[in-house]
Amino acid sequence: AAPRRAAGDDGERAAAEPEEDLPPWARNEGKGGAAQQEQGGLPELPYGVYLLVSCWFLIAGTGTVFEYAYKEPLFGVLPADSFLYAPASGVLFLGALLGAGKSWFTATRLANAENERDGYGQ
């Protein structure tokens, strides 16, 4: 026989509590993923991942500047005396800056949204 549950068990009490009695971080749990899946998008990654990607882009951009300054071959393939060396370096540097900026702003937007959801932004 299955064990009997008391009338004041946690599962029944949690289902009966109105949303206002829940802490701010528990009010929106379970709502974000389903709404985003209905829109056809992928679930968003934690903001820390976007910060890590931003750092990676900035390191790549810094490496591109040093390769250009010291006339090192790009990726060991494109020599410094090639006419494509400066444009390729510029494209890589600009791509690194744009990628870092986009991922940084995405990270700050997600972190701010998480703080507001948890009740700290009020």
N, C-alpha and C positions, 0 to 999 in steps of 0.2 A: 504494500500500500504506500502511496505517496505521502510524504510528511505534510501535516496540516500547517497552514500559515495562519498566523494570528491576524486579527482584523486590523491592527495598527502596524502592519508590516511596512517596510520601507518602500517596496515596489508600488503598493497601493497608495501610500501617502504621497509619493513623488508624482504619480499620475493625477492626483486630486488637487495638487497645489496650483494656484493660479500663477501665471507667468511673472507677475510683479513680485512674488515672494522669492523668486530665484535670484541668485547673484548675477550681476551684469554679464559675466563671462559665460554663464550657462544659458542665457536667454536665447541666443542665436545659434546654439550648437545644433548641427545637423541640417541647418537651413541653407548654408552657403553652397555646399557641394551640389545639392540637387538642383538649385536654381541655375547654377552655372552649366551643369550638364544639359539642362533643357535649352539653353542658348546655343548649344553646340560647341562650346569652347572647352579647352582642357582645364582641369582644376589648377588653381594658382599654386605655385611653389611657395614655401616660407620665405620671408623677406631676407633671411640670412643667406639663402642660396643666391639671390640677386646681388647682395653685397659681395659675395665671393666672386661672382662672375664679373662684377665691376672692377674689382681688384685685378683679376686676371687680364681684363682688357687694358687697364692702365699699365701693367707690367709689360704687356706686348707692345704698347705704344712707346714706352720708354726704350725698350729694346730696339725698336725700329729707328728711333732717333740716334741711338749709339751706333747702330750699323751704318746709318747714313753719314754720321760725323766721322767715323773712322774708316769709311769706304770699304767695309766688309761686304762680301757677296751676300745678297739677300737669300736666306735659307740655304746658302752654299751653292746656289744655282745661278742666280743673276749677277754677273760680275759688275764691278763698280764703273767700268769704262763703257758699259752698254748705255744706249740712249734711253732705254726704258727704266734705268735705275732710279732716277729722281721721281718720275711719275709713280712708279710702283711703290717707292718709299712713302710718298705723299698719300697715296690711296690707303696703304696699310695704316699709316698714322691717323688719318681722318676716320677710317673705319673703327680703329681702336677708341678714339675719342667719342665718336657717336655711340658705339656700343656701351662704353663705360657710362656715359651720361644717361642713356636710356635705362640701363639696368639700375643705376643709382636712384633715379627718380621713381622707378617702379618699386624699388626696395623701400624708399621713404613713404611712398603712398600706401603700401601694404602695412608698414609698421604703424603709420598713423591710423589706418583703419582698424588695425588690431587693438591699438590703445583705446580708441573710441568705443569699440565693441566691448572691451573689458571694463569700461566705465571710467577710465583715467582721463579722457579728453573732455569731460563735462565740466 
